[in-house]
Amino acid sequence: MPPPRSSSPAAFRGDIEGLRAIAIGVVLLAHAGVGPAEGGYVGVDVFFVISGFLITQVLVRELERTGSVSLTRFFAGRVKRLMPQVLTVIAAVAVASSLLLSPVRADAVASDVMAAGMYAMNWRLSAGAVDYFAAGDADRPLDHLWSLAVEEQFYLAWPLLLLVIAWSCRRRTGARGALVVVLAAIAAASFLLAVRQSAAAPEQAYFSALARAWELAVGGLLALALLRRRLGRRPAVAAAWAGATAIAAATLLFDAGTPVPGAPALLPALGAAALLAAGTSRMPAAPTRALAARGLRYVGRISYAWYVWHWPALVFAAAAWGPLPAAGGVAVTLASLVPTLFTHRWIEEPLRRSKAHLRRPRTILFAALAGPAAAVASGVALSASLSSPAPLSARDAEGAGQLARTGHIQSSATALRPRPQQASEDRGRAYSDGCLVPERAVKSPPCAYGDRRSRTTVVLFGDSHAMQFFPALDVVARRRGWRLVNLTKAGCPPAAVHVVSPLSRREYPQCDAWREYALRRIERSERPAIVVAGGSAHHTVIASGRRLDGAASARALGEGYRPVLRRLRASAGEVAVLTDPPRTSLDVPGCVSGALDDLGRCAFERRPAVGRAQSVAAAAQRVDGVRTVDATDQFCLPDLCPSVIGDVLVYRNSGHVTASFARTLAPWLGRRLAPARGASVPRS
């Protein structure tokens, strides 16, 4: 989020406004989908360094001038400067969501409205980032306010820490050395955490205030180092060109898989620090003079307003017209200048010039409590205003049988199981028990179901697309007295290939380790009568160090099944491969929630939805002794695949089936899995 501008003329630096313009510019290009600027998200890293630099300057100067820091005036100044603009955006998003988004998406936005109003959006996104089933969910219009939340948390903690240090030192000037030590320690600890988290849980790390603190601390350390110093001409020239090159390189070379805010984030962060340092020179270098140009300074001046408005505009445009090409993204981003300029002129600038935080700081702080309260009330009101079908009991939900019985797509529904708003949580017992092991795990818990004392063991083996059949297989196992073992791992197919993690979008060595563990457990401990294997047909495969495209990945995935299936065939009485269900690009819960009177609008074409799954299944069929169990006809008619079958919502998102629908597949699956012949080999 763009840092606030100082209202003090003495503290004003035109090059910092220009640096804000560069930072907001690369962020806007990245969000608009301009390919060469894919790494433009590093503009946020630049903003964090600027914020740490400016706020530390303000606080330390006050501390050394007065011996203390007025917390009421400081916090009142931040509230006055930042809250009215962002509350305006939050209110506009709440209204627009009720009008333009499906009830399911609007309900998710209602929770975001509350989180954003309380400056907790980074915590909300961080919690969702470690949820594999949240991967691929549609963007929401307040996602970008995570960075504002990080900065507000910094603004809360840093003045308090500074005062503690000042009181400990008991004198004004002696505090500076202690501040350097403390900030350096914070930067080091935060950076080490960022490196570790970026490797282990990258999307969680991305939104973490603790993992981002080092960038703000870098700005703070620079402010302390340059408080009464200037760079000479030659160091300033070197720093300016190095800083500009670093930010440009990060923008052009980074992508979604770059582990930011880990070690690579040093490039844009230190680049920003170098440009800030270069700007202190009495003889500025060419990049510094360019940053101080009038046009860039104006963009920097409106950067806060443009940042908070551009992302909602992009999200609502995509909701109305579908995915935007780069040209469309740029056009929408430019169109967002309309509310940007209006609120900058009539809200941001008058409040920036106002001295109310100096005259009546307590009044402003009291009003600050009303802001989050209003946001929470808006979120509650938005959620309460949304329509939703009645819940349907499991006994009354027909599910898969309806399609075979009628041969027609269900036209409408007044009650559903699950309700669209609860679809994302309809994951089944095995998920709740932790049987779909997360990305970092390389072993599975026991996860035994059915008759645990039975000598006939059946193993479900694969990724989440195998696990989504567990509710049906669990019913079959209990009816037949089988012991059912669930060996599944998020994003890890039962195929001997290296894949990209669908969560972190990076290489996934834990998948290879877990697959070998699972195979050895099957061979040495379980010795099952039946192995039911399955997996997504949409993994990205890495071969010879490069990521394969969709068709090549499907071919490699199919070939990778064959050695694994041969191993399973040697240790199990029977091996069956579940064909991956049809995959849609629709937001199914969202579509259904807005089309209860015309469910045909949420049907999608069968052929493109099953192409890759059929390609992978064809390769598996070539392994002797292995049967393919194709569920496609349980999901689709010859031409179309409905999103609701027998009053049951089929998908929880574009890639996963609801546990409620999977459970209705039990009769069909039971017919496809012949009773196990004989007992499995006794387990050791």
C-alpha positions as CSV (number, residue, x, y, z in Angstrom):
1,M,0.0,0.0,0.0
2,P,1.4,3.4,-0.8
3,P,2.8,5.1,2.3
4,P,1.3,8.4,3.4
5,R,2.8,11.7,2.4
6,S,4.1,14.0,5.0
7,S,2.3,17.3,5.3
8,S,5.5,19.0,6.4
9,P,7.1,21.1,3.7
10,A,10.6,20.7,5.2
11,A,10.3,17.0,5.0
12,F,9.1,16.9,1.4
13,R,11.1,15.2,-1.2
14,G,9.8,15.1,-4.8
15,D,11.9,12.0,-5.7
16,I,10.0,10.0,-3.0
17,E,6.7,10.9,-4.7
18,G,8.2,9.8,-8.0
19,L,9.3,6.5,-6.4
20,R,5.8,6.0,-5.2
21,A,4.7,6.5,-8.8
22,I,7.1,3.8,-10.0
23,A,5.9,1.4,-7.3
24,I,2.2,1.9,-8.0
25,G,2.9,1.7,-11.7
26,V,4.4,-1.7,-11.6
27,V,1.7,-3.0,-9.3
28,L,-1.0,-1.7,-11.7
29,L,0.7,-3.3,-14.7
30,A,1.0,-6.7,-12.9
31,H,-2.6,-6.6,-11.7
32,A,-3.8,-5.6,-15.2
33,G,-2.2,-8.8,-16.6
34,V,0.6,-7.1,-18.6
35,G,2.9,-10.1,-19.1
36,P,6.3,-8.5,-19.0
37,A,5.5,-6.9,-15.7
38,E,4.4,-10.2,-14.0
39,G,6.8,-9.4,-11.1
40,G,5.2,-5.9,-10.6
41,Y,3.9,-7.0,-7.2
42,V,7.3,-6.0,-5.9
43,G,5.9,-2.5,-5.9
44,V,4.5,-3.4,-2.5
45,D,8.0,-4.3,-1.3
46,V,9.1,-0.8,-2.4
47,F,6.1,0.8,-0.6
48,F,7.0,-1.0,2.7
49,V,10.6,0.3,2.6
50,I,9.3,3.9,1.9
51,S,6.9,3.6,4.8
52,G,9.5,2.4,7.2
53,F,11.8,5.2,6.1
54,L,9.3,8.0,6.4
55,I,7.6,7.0,9.6
56,T,10.9,6.4,11.4
57,Q,12.1,9.8,10.3
58,V,9.0,11.4,11.7
59,L,9.1,9.6,15.0
60,V,12.8,9.9,15.7
61,R,12.8,13.6,14.9
62,E,10.0,14.2,17.3
63,L,11.7,12.0,19.9
64,E,15.0,13.9,19.7
65,R,13.2,17.3,19.6
66,T,10.9,16.7,22.6
67,G,12.2,13.7,24.4
68,S,9.0,11.7,23.7
69,V,6.5,10.8,21.1
70,S,2.8,11.9,21.3
71,L,1.0,8.6,20.6
72,T,-2.4,10.3,20.5
73,R,-1.2,12.8,17.8
74,F,0.6,10.1,15.9
75,F,-2.2,7.7,15.8
76,A,-4.7,10.4,15.1
77,G,-2.6,11.6,12.2
78,R,-2.6,8.0,10.7
79,V,-6.3,7.6,11.2
80,K,-7.1,11.0,9.6
81,R,-4.8,10.3,6.7
82,L,-5.8,6.7,5.9
83,M,-9.1,5.6,7.2
84,P,-11.7,7.9,5.4
85,Q,-10.3,6.9,2.0
86,V,-10.3,3.2,2.7
87,L,-13.7,3.2,4.4
88,T,-15.1,4.9,1.3
89,V,-13.8,2.0,-0.8
90,I,-15.0,-0.6,1.6
91,A,-18.5,0.9,1.6
92,A,-18.5,1.1,-2.2
93,V,-17.4,-2.5,-2.5
94,A,-20.1,-3.7,-0.1
95,V,-22.8,-2.0,-2.2
96,A,-21.4,-3.1,-5.6
97,S,-21.0,-6.7,-4.4
98,S,-24.7,-6.9,-3.5
99,L,-25.6,-5.7,-7.0
100,L,-22.9,-7.3,-9.2
101,L,-21.7,-10.5,-7.6
102,S,-23.4,-13.9,-7.0
103,P,-24.7,-14.4,-3.5
104,V,-21.8,-16.8,-2.8
105,R,-19.1,-14.4,-3.8
106,A,-20.9,-11.5,-2.1
107,D,-21.1,-13.5,1.1
108,A,-17.3,-14.0,1.0
109,V,-16.9,-10.3,0.4
110,A,-19.0,-9.6,3.4
111,S,-16.4,-11.3,5.6
112,D,-13.7,-9.4,3.8
113,V,-15.5,-6.1,4.5
114,M,-15.3,-6.9,8.2
115,A,-11.7,-8.0,8.1
116,A,-10.6,-5.0,6.0
117,G,-12.4,-2.5,8.2
118,M,-10.5,-4.0,11.2
119,Y,-7.1,-3.9,9.3
120,A,-6.9,-7.7,9.5
121,M,-7.1,-8.6,5.8
122,N,-3.6,-10.0,5.8
123,W,-4.5,-12.4,8.5
124,R,-7.6,-13.5,6.7
125,L,-5.7,-14.1,3.4
126,S,-2.9,-15.8,5.2
127,A,-5.3,-18.3,6.8
128,G,-6.9,-19.0,3.5
129,A,-3.6,-19.3,1.7
130,V,-2.8,-22.6,3.5
131,D,-6.1,-24.1,2.5
132,Y,-5.5,-26.3,-0.6
133,F,-9.2,-26.2,-1.5
134,A,-9.2,-22.5,-1.5
135,A,-6.7,-22.6,-4.4
136,G,-8.2,-21.3,-7.5
137,D,-11.0,-19.4,-5.9
138,A,-12.0,-16.2,-7.6
139,D,-10.3,-12.9,-6.7
140,R,-12.3,-10.7,-4.3
141,P,-12.4,-6.9,-4.4
142,L,-10.7,-6.2,-1.1
143,D,-7.8,-8.7,-1.3
144,H,-5.4,-5.9,-2.0
145,L,-6.0,-4.3,1.4
146,W,-3.7,-6.9,3.0
147,S,-0.8,-4.5,2.5
148,L,-2.7,-1.7,4.2
149,A,-3.3,-4.1,7.2
150,V,0.5,-4.8,7.4
151,E,1.3,-1.2,7.4
152,E,-1.3,-0.3,10.0
153,Q,0.1,-3.1,12.3
154,F,3.5,-1.6,11.8
155,Y,2.2,1.9,12.7
156,L,0.7,0.5,15.9
157,A,3.8,-1.4,17.0
158,W,6.7,0.8,16.0
159,P,5.9,4.0,18.0
160,L,5.3,1.9,21.1
161,L,8.6,0.1,20.7
162,L,10.4,3.4,20.1
163,L,9.0,4.8,23.3
164,V,10.1,1.8,25.3
165,I,13.6,2.1,23.9
166,A,13.7,5.8,24.6
167,W,12.5,5.4,28.2
168,S,15.1,2.7,28.7
169,C,17.9,4.9,27.5
170,R,16.7,7.9,29.6
171,R,18.2,10.5,27.2
172,R,17.2,11.8,23.8
173,T,20.2,11.2,21.6
174,G,21.3,7.9,23.2
175,A,18.2,6.2,22.0
176,R,19.3,6.3,18.4
177,G,22.0,3.7,18.8
178,A,19.6,1.4,20.7
179,L,17.1,1.9,17.9
180,V,19.6,0.8,15.3
181,V,20.4,-2.4,17.3
182,V,16.7,-3.2,17.9
183,L,15.7,-2.5,14.3
184,A,18.7,-4.6,13.0
185,A,17.6,-7.5,15.2
186,I,14.0,-7.2,14.0
187,A,15.2,-7.1,10.4
188,A,17.4,-10.1,10.8
189,A,14.8,-12.2,12.7
190,S,12.0,-11.2,10.2
191,F,14.2,-11.9,7.2
192,L,15.1,-15.4,8.5
193,L,11.4,-16.1,9.1
194,A,10.5,-14.8,5.6
195,V,13.1,-17.1,4.0
196,R,11.9,-20.1,6.0
197,Q,8.2,-19.5,5.5
198,S,8.6,-18.6,1.8
199,A,10.1,-22.1,1.3
200,A,7.6,-24.0,3.5
201,A,4.4,-22.0,3.2
202,P,4.9,-19.3,0.5
203,E,1.4,-17.9,0.2
204,Q,1.0,-17.7,3.9
205,A,4.4,-15.9,4.2
206,Y,3.4,-13.5,1.5
207,F,0.7,-11.9,3.7
208,S,2.5,-12.2,7.0
209,A,3.2,-9.0,8.9
210,L,6.0,-10.8,10.7
211,A,7.6,-12.0,7.5
212,R,7.3,-8.5,6.0
213,A,8.6,-6.6,9.0
214,W,12.2,-6.7,7.7
215,E,11.3,-4.6,4.7
216,L,9.8,-1.9,6.9
217,A,12.9,-2.2,9.2
218,V,15.2,-1.7,6.2
219,G,13.5,1.6,5.6
220,G,13.8,2.5,9.3
221,L,17.5,1.6,9.5
222,L,18.1,3.8,6.4
223,A,16.2,6.7,8.0
224,L,18.4,6.4,11.1
225,A,21.6,6.2,9.1
226,L,20.7,9.3,7.0
227,L,18.9,11.4,9.6
228,R,21.5,14.2,9.4
229,R,23.6,13.0,6.6
230,R,23.7,13.2,2.8
231,L,25.3,11.0,0.1
232,G,28.1,12.5,-1.9
233,R,27.8,12.8,-5.7
234,R,29.5,9.6,-6.7
235,P,27.9,7.3,-4.1
236,A,24.5,8.9,-5.0
237,V,25.0,8.2,-8.7
238,A,25.9,4.6,-8.1
239,A,23.1,4.1,-5.6
240,A,20.5,5.7,-7.9
241,W,21.4,3.5,-10.9
242,A,21.7,0.4,-8.9
243,G,18.4,1.0,-7.2
244,A,16.5,1.7,-10.5
245,T,18.1,-1.4,-12.1
246,A,17.2,-3.6,-9.1
247,I,13.5,-2.6,-9.2
248,A,13.3,-3.0,-13.0
249,A,15.0,-6.4,-12.9
250,A,12.6,-7.6,-10.1
251,T,9.6,-6.5,-12.1
252,L,10.7,-8.2,-15.3
253,L,12.2,-11.4,-13.9
254,F,10.1,-12.3,-10.9
255,D,6.9,-14.4,-11.4
256,A,4.2,-16.1,-9.3
257,G,6.7,-18.7,-8.2
258,T,9.4,-16.4,-6.9
259,P,9.6,-16.9,-3.1
260,V,8.8,-13.4,-1.9
261,P,9.2,-12.0,0.8
262,G,12.2,-14.3,1.1
263,A,15.7,-13.7,-0.2
264,P,14.6,-12.6,-3.7
265,A,12.7,-9.7,-2.1
266,L,16.1,-8.2,-1.2
267,L,16.4,-7.0,-4.8
268,P,13.4,-4.6,-4.8
269,A,13.7,-3.7,-1.1
270,L,17.4,-2.8,-1.3
271,G,16.7,-1.1,-4.7
272,A,14.2,1.1,-3.0
273,A,16.6,1.9,-0.2
274,A,19.3,2.8,-2.6
275,L,17.0,5.3,-4.4
276,L,15.9,6.8,-1.1
277,A,19.6,7.2,-0.1
278,A,20.5,8.7,-3.5
279,G,17.8,11.3,-3.1
280,T,19.6,12.9,-0.2
281,S,22.5,14.1,-2.3
282,R,22.8,17.8,-3.0
283,M,23.7,16.9,-6.6
284,P,21.1,14.3,-7.6
285,A,21.8,11.7,-10.2
286,A,19.7,11.3,-13.4
287,P,17.4,8.6,-11.9
288,T,16.7,10.8,-8.9
289,R,16.0,13.9,-11.1
290,A,13.7,11.7,-13.3
291,L,11.8,10.6,-10.2
292,A,11.2,14.3,-9.2
293,A,9.6,15.1,-12.6
294,R,6.2,16.7,-12.3
295,G,4.2,13.9,-14.0
296,L,5.7,11.2,-11.8
297,R,5.2,13.3,-8.7
298,Y,1.5,13.7,-9.5
299,V,1.0,9.9,-10.0
300,G,2.8,9.4,-6.7
301,R,0.5,12.0,-5.0
302,I,-2.6,10.0,-6.0
303,S,-1.0,6.6,-5.5
304,Y,-2.8,5.8,-2.3
305,A,-6.2,6.5,-3.8
306,W,-5.4,4.7,-7.1
307,Y,-4.1,1.7,-5.2
308,V,-7.3,1.2,-3.1
309,W,-9.6,1.8,-6.1
310,H,-8.0,-0.1,-9.0
311,W,-8.3,-3.6,-7.7
312,P,-12.1,-3.5,-7.0
313,A,-12.6,-2.1,-10.5
314,L,-10.6,-5.1,-12.0
315,V,-12.5,-7.7,-10.0
316,F,-16.0,-6.3,-10.7
317,A,-15.1,-5.9,-14.4
318,A,-14.0,-9.6,-14.6
319,A,-17.2,-10.6,-12.8
320,A,-19.2,-8.8,-15.4
321,W,-17.3,-9.7,-18.6
322,G,-15.2,-12.7,-17.7
323,P,-11.4,-12.9,-17.6
324,L,-9.9,-9.7,-18.9
325,P,-7.1,-9.6,-21.6
326,A,-4.1,-7.4,-20.8
327,A,-5.6,-4.5,-22.9
328,G,-8.9,-4.8,-21.0
329,G,-7.1,-4.8,-17.7
330,V,-5.2,-1.7,-18.6
331,A,-8.4,0.0,-19.7
332,V,-10.2,-0.8,-16.5
333,T,-7.3,0.3,-14.5
334,L,-7.3,3.6,-16.3
335,A,-11.1,3.9,-15.7
336,S,-10.5,3.5,-12.0
337,L,-8.9,6.9,-12.1
338,V,-12.4,8.4,-12.0
339,P,-13.1,7.5,-8.4
340,T,-9.4,7.9,-7.6
341,L,-9.3,11.5,-8.7
342,F,-12.7,12.3,-7.1
343,T,-11.8,10.9,-3.6
344,H,-8.2,12.2,-3.8
345,R,-9.6,15.7,-4.4
346,W,-12.5,15.7,-2.0
347,I,-11.4,13.3,0.8
348,E,-7.7,12.7,0.8
349,E,-6.3,16.1,0.2
350,P,-8.5,18.2,2.5
351,L,-7.8,15.7,5.3
352,R,-4.1,15.7,4.7
353,R,-3.9,19.5,5.0
354,S,-6.1,19.5,8.1
355,K,-4.5,20.0,11.5
356,A,-7.4,18.3,13.3
357,H,-5.0,15.5,14.6
358,L,-3.0,18.2,16.4
359,R,-6.0,20.2,17.8
360,R,-8.4,17.3,18.7
361,P,-6.4,14.0,18.6
362,R,-8.7,12.3,21.1
363,T,-11.8,13.1,19.1
364,I,-10.2,11.6,16.0
365,L,-9.2,8.5,17.9
366,F,-12.7,8.1,19.2
367,A,-14.0,8.5,15.7
368,A,-11.5,5.8,14.6
369,L,-13.4,3.3,16.7
370,A,-16.5,4.0,14.7
371,G,-14.8,3.2,11.4
372,P,-14.2,-0.5,12.0
373,A,-17.6,-0.8,13.7
374,A,-19.2,0.6,10.6
375,A,-17.3,-1.8,8.4
376,V,-18.4,-4.7,10.6
377,A,-22.0,-3.5,10.4
378,S,-21.8,-3.2,6.6
379,G,-20.4,-6.8,6.3
380,V,-23.2,-8.1,8.5
381,A,-25.8,-6.2,6.5
382,L,-24.4,-7.4,3.2
383,S,-24.5,-11.0,4.3
384,A,-28.0,-10.8,5.7
385,S,-29.3,-9.3,2.5
386,L,-28.3,-12.2,0.3
387,S,-30.7,-14.8,-0.9
388,S,-29.9,-18.5,-0.3
389,P,-31.8,-21.8,-0.9
390,A,-33.1,-23.8,2.0
391,P,-30.8,-26.6,3.3
392,L,-31.8,-30.1,2.2
393,S,-31.3,-33.2,4.4
394,A,-29.2,-36.1,3.2
395,R,-32.3,-38.3,3.2
396,D,-34.1,-36.1,0.7
397,A,-31.1,-35.5,-1.6
398,E,-31.2,-37.9,-4.6
399,G,-27.9,-36.8,-6.2
400,A,-26.3,-38.9,-9.0
401,G,-29.3,-41.2,-9.5
402,Q,-31.4,-38.4,-10.9
403,L,-29.3,-37.9,-14.0
404,A,-29.5,-41.6,-14.9
405,R,-33.2,-41.8,-14.0
406,T,-34.4,-38.7,-16.0
407,G,-31.7,-38.1,-18.6
408,H,-32.3,-34.4,-18.1
409,I,-30.6,-31.5,-16.4
410,Q,-32.5,-30.3,-13.3
411,S,-34.1,-27.0,-14.2
412,S,-34.6,-25.3,-10.8
413,A,-34.2,-25.8,-7.1
414,T,-35.7,-24.4,-3.9
415,A,-33.5,-26.4,-1.6
416,L,-30.0,-27.8,-2.0
417,R,-27.4,-30.0,-0.3
418,P,-25.0,-28.3,0.5
419,R,-26.2,-24.7,0.2
420,P,-23.8,-22.8,-2.1
421,Q,-22.5,-20.7,0.7
422,Q,-21.4,-23.8,2.6
423,A,-20.1,-25.7,-0.4
424,S,-16.4,-24.9,0.3
425,E,-16.7,-26.7,3.7
426,D,-18.4,-29.8,2.3
427,R,-15.3,-31.9,2.2
428,G,-16.1,-35.0,4.1
429,R,-14.9,-37.0,7.1
430,A,-11.5,-38.0,5.8
431,Y,-10.6,-34.4,5.2
432,S,-11.6,-33.4,8.7
433,D,-9.6,-36.3,10.1
434,G,-6.4,-35.0,8.4
435,C,-6.1,-37.8,5.9
436,L,-5.4,-35.5,3.0
437,V,-1.9,-34.7,4.2
438,P,-0.7,-31.1,3.5
439,E,2.1,-30.0,1.2
440,R,5.0,-30.3,3.7
441,A,4.1,-33.7,5.0
442,V,5.8,-36.8,3.7
443,K,3.9,-39.4,5.7
444,S,0.2,-40.2,6.3
445,P,-1.6,-40.9,9.6
446,P,-3.3,-44.4,9.9
447,C,-6.6,-43.2,8.5
448,A,-8.3,-46.6,8.7
449,Y,-12.1,-46.8,8.3
450,G,-14.8,-49.3,7.9
451,D,-14.3,-52.6,9.8
452,R,-10.8,-52.0,11.2
453,R,-10.5,-55.7,12.2
454,S,-11.3,-57.0,8.8
455,R,-8.7,-59.1,7.0
456,T,-9.9,-57.5,3.7
457,T,-8.1,-54.2,3.2
458,V,-9.0,-51.7,0.5
459,V,-6.7,-48.7,-0.1
460,L,-7.7,-45.3,-1.6
461,F,-4.5,-43.8,-3.0
462,G,-3.8,-40.5,-4.7
463,D,-4.4,-36.8,-4.4
464,S,-7.4,-34.8,-3.4
465,H,-9.2,-35.9,-6.6
466,A,-9.0,-39.5,-5.3
467,M,-10.0,-38.4,-1.8
468,Q,-13.2,-36.8,-3.0
469,F,-14.4,-40.3,-3.8
470,F,-13.9,-41.3,-0.2
471,P,-17.5,-40.7,0.9
472,A,-18.8,-43.2,-1.7
473,L,-16.0,-45.7,-1.0
474,D,-16.6,-45.4,2.7
475,V,-20.2,-46.4,2.3
476,V,-19.2,-49.4,0.1
477,A,-16.6,-50.5,2.7
478,R,-19.0,-50.4,5.6
479,R,-21.6,-52.4,3.7
480,R,-19.1,-55.0,2.7
481,G,-17.1,-55.2,5.9
482,W,-13.9,-54.0,4.4
483,R,-11.1,-52.2,6.2
484,L,-10.6,-48.9,4.2
485,V,-7.3,-47.1,4.3
486,N,-7.0,-43.5,3.0
487,L,-3.6,-42.6,1.6
488,T,-4.0,-39.2,0.0
489,K,-1.9,-36.1,-0.3
490,A,-2.8,-32.6,-1.5
491,G,-1.6,-32.0,-5.1
492,C,0.3,-35.3,-5.4
493,P,-0.9,-37.7,-8.1
494,P,-0.3,-41.5,-8.0
495,A,2.2,-41.2,-10.9
496,A,5.9,-41.3,-11.1
497,V,6.4,-37.7,-12.3
498,H,7.7,-34.5,-10.8
499,V,4.9,-32.0,-10.4
500,V,4.4,-28.4,-9.4
501,S,2.5,-27.9,-6.2
502,P,-0.9,-26.4,-6.9
503,L,-0.7,-24.3,-3.7
504,S,2.8,-22.9,-3.8
505,R,3.2,-23.2,-7.6
506,R,6.8,-24.5,-7.1
507,E,8.6,-27.7,-7.4
508,Y,7.1,-30.3,-5.1
509,P,9.8,-32.8,-3.8
510,Q,7.6,-33.7,-0.8
511,C,5.2,-35.3,-3.3
512,D,7.9,-37.7,-4.5
513,A,8.9,-38.6,-1.0
514,W,5.3,-39.2,0.1
515,R,4.5,-41.2,-2.9
516,E,7.4,-43.6,-2.2
517,Y,6.3,-43.8,1.4
518,A,2.7,-44.6,0.5
519,L,3.8,-47.3,-2.0
520,R,6.1,-49.0,0.5
521,R,3.3,-48.9,3.1
522,I,0.9,-50.5,0.6
523,E,3.5,-53.2,-0.3
524,R,4.9,-54.0,3.2
525,S,2.1,-53.2,5.7
526,E,-1.3,-53.0,4.0
527,R,-1.1,-55.7,1.3
528,P,-4.6,-54.8,0.1
529,A,-7.2,-56.9,-1.7
530,I,-8.0,-53.7,-3.8
531,V,-6.2,-50.4,-4.4
532,V,-8.4,-47.7,-5.8
533,A,-6.1,-45.0,-7.3
534,G,-7.0,-41.6,-8.6
535,G,-5.8,-38.1,-9.2
536,S,-6.2,-34.9,-11.0
537,A,-5.5,-34.8,-14.7
538,H,-4.5,-31.2,-14.5
539,H,-1.1,-31.3,-12.8
540,T,1.7,-29.3,-14.2
541,V,4.6,-31.8,-14.8
542,I,8.3,-30.8,-14.6
543,A,10.6,-32.7,-17.1
544,S,14.2,-32.0,-17.7
545,G,14.0,-28.9,-15.5
546,R,11.1,-27.2,-17.4
547,R,7.4,-27.0,-16.9
548,L,5.4,-28.7,-19.5
549,D,2.3,-27.2,-21.1
550,G,-1.2,-28.7,-20.6
551,A,-1.2,-31.3,-23.3
552,A,2.4,-32.4,-22.6
553,S,1.8,-32.6,-18.9
554,A,-1.3,-34.8,-19.5
555,R,0.8,-37.2,-21.7
556,A,3.6,-37.3,-19.1
557,L,1.2,-37.8,-16.3
558,G,-0.4,-40.7,-18.1
559,E,3.0,-42.3,-18.7
560,G,3.9,-41.7,-15.1
561,Y,0.9,-43.8,-13.9
562,R,2.2,-46.9,-15.6
563,P,5.2,-47.8,-13.4
564,V,3.2,-47.0,-10.2
565,L,0.3,-49.1,-11.3
566,R,2.7,-52.0,-12.1
567,R,4.0,-51.8,-8.5
568,L,0.5,-51.7,-7.1
569,R,-0.5,-54.7,-9.3
570,A,2.3,-56.7,-7.8
571,S,1.2,-56.2,-4.2
572,A,-2.6,-56.0,-4.5
573,G,-5.3,-58.4,-5.5
574,E,-6.9,-55.8,-7.8
575,V,-6.1,-52.3,-8.9
576,A,-8.8,-49.9,-10.2
577,V,-8.1,-46.4,-11.5
578,L,-10.7,-43.7,-11.0
579,T,-11.0,-41.3,-14.0
580,D,-10.8,-37.7,-12.9
581,P,-14.3,-36.1,-12.9
582,P,-15.1,-33.4,-15.5
583,R,-13.4,-30.1,-14.7
584,T,-15.1,-26.7,-15.2
585,S,-13.8,-23.2,-15.3
586,L,-17.1,-22.1,-13.7
587,D,-17.4,-20.8,-10.2
588,V,-20.1,-23.4,-9.6
589,P,-21.4,-22.4,-6.1
590,G,-21.5,-18.8,-7.3
591,C,-23.3,-19.6,-10.5
592,V,-25.8,-21.8,-8.8
593,S,-26.5,-19.3,-6.1
594,G,-27.6,-16.8,-8.7
595,A,-29.4,-19.2,-11.0
596,L,-31.7,-21.3,-8.8
597,D,-34.6,-20.7,-11.2
598,D,-32.6,-21.6,-14.3
599,L,-29.9,-24.1,-13.4
600,G,-29.2,-24.8,-17.1
601,R,-27.2,-21.6,-17.1
602,C,-24.6,-23.4,-14.9
603,A,-24.2,-26.4,-17.1
604,F,-21.0,-26.7,-19.1
605,E,-19.8,-28.6,-22.2
606,R,-18.7,-32.1,-21.6
607,R,-16.0,-32.6,-24.2
608,P,-13.5,-29.9,-23.1
609,A,-14.2,-30.7,-19.5
610,V,-13.1,-34.4,-19.8
611,G,-10.4,-34.3,-22.5
612,R,-7.3,-34.4,-20.3
613,A,-8.9,-36.9,-17.9
614,Q,-9.6,-39.3,-20.8
615,S,-6.1,-38.9,-22.1
616,V,-4.6,-39.9,-18.7
617,A,-7.1,-42.7,-18.3
618,A,-6.2,-44.2,-21.7
619,A,-2.5,-44.5,-20.6
620,A,-3.6,-46.3,-17.4
621,Q,-5.7,-48.7,-19.4
622,R,-2.6,-50.1,-21.1
623,V,-1.3,-51.6,-17.9
624,D,-2.2,-55.3,-17.7
625,G,-4.5,-56.3,-14.9
626,V,-5.6,-52.7,-14.1
627,R,-9.2,-51.6,-14.5
628,T,-10.4,-48.1,-15.2
629,V,-13.5,-46.9,-13.4
630,D,-14.9,-44.0,-15.4
631,A,-17.5,-41.9,-13.5
632,T,-18.0,-39.3,-16.3
633,D,-21.5,-40.5,-17.1
634,Q,-22.5,-40.0,-13.5
635,F,-21.6,-36.3,-13.9
636,C,-22.6,-35.6,-17.4
637,L,-25.1,-36.2,-20.2
638,P,-23.7,-36.8,-23.7
639,D,-23.2,-33.1,-24.4
640,L,-23.5,-31.2,-21.1
641,C,-22.5,-31.5,-17.5
642,P,-24.9,-30.0,-14.9
643,S,-23.8,-28.2,-11.7
644,V,-26.7,-29.6,-9.7
645,I,-27.9,-33.2,-9.9
646,G,-30.8,-34.4,-7.9
647,D,-30.9,-31.3,-5.6
648,V,-27.2,-31.9,-4.8
649,L,-24.5,-29.3,-5.6
650,V,-21.9,-31.2,-7.6
651,Y,-18.8,-29.1,-7.1
652,R,-17.4,-27.2,-4.2
653,N,-15.1,-25.3,-6.6
654,S,-13.9,-25.8,-10.2
655,G,-11.8,-28.8,-9.3
656,H,-13.4,-30.7,-6.5
657,V,-16.7,-32.5,-5.9
658,T,-18.7,-31.9,-2.8
659,A,-18.7,-34.8,-0.3
660,S,-22.6,-34.7,-0.4
661,F,-22.6,-35.5,-4.1
662,A,-19.7,-38.1,-3.9
663,R,-21.7,-39.9,-1.2
664,T,-24.6,-40.4,-3.7
665,L,-22.2,-42.2,-6.0
666,A,-21.9,-45.2,-3.6
667,P,-24.4,-47.5,-5.4
668,W,-22.7,-46.9,-8.7
669,L,-19.2,-47.4,-7.3
670,G,-20.3,-50.5,-5.4
671,R,-21.4,-52.0,-8.7
672,R,-18.0,-51.2,-10.3
673,L,-15.9,-52.6,-7.5
674,A,-16.4,-56.4,-7.5
675,P,-16.4,-58.0,-4.0
676,A,-12.8,-58.6,-2.9
677,R,-11.8,-62.2,-3.7
678,G,-10.3,-63.7,-0.6
679,A,-8.6,-61.9,2.2
680,S,-5.7,-59.6,1.9
681,V,-2.3,-60.8,3.0
682,P,-2.0,-60.5,6.8
683,R,-0.6,-57.2,7.8
684,S,2.7,-57.3,9.7
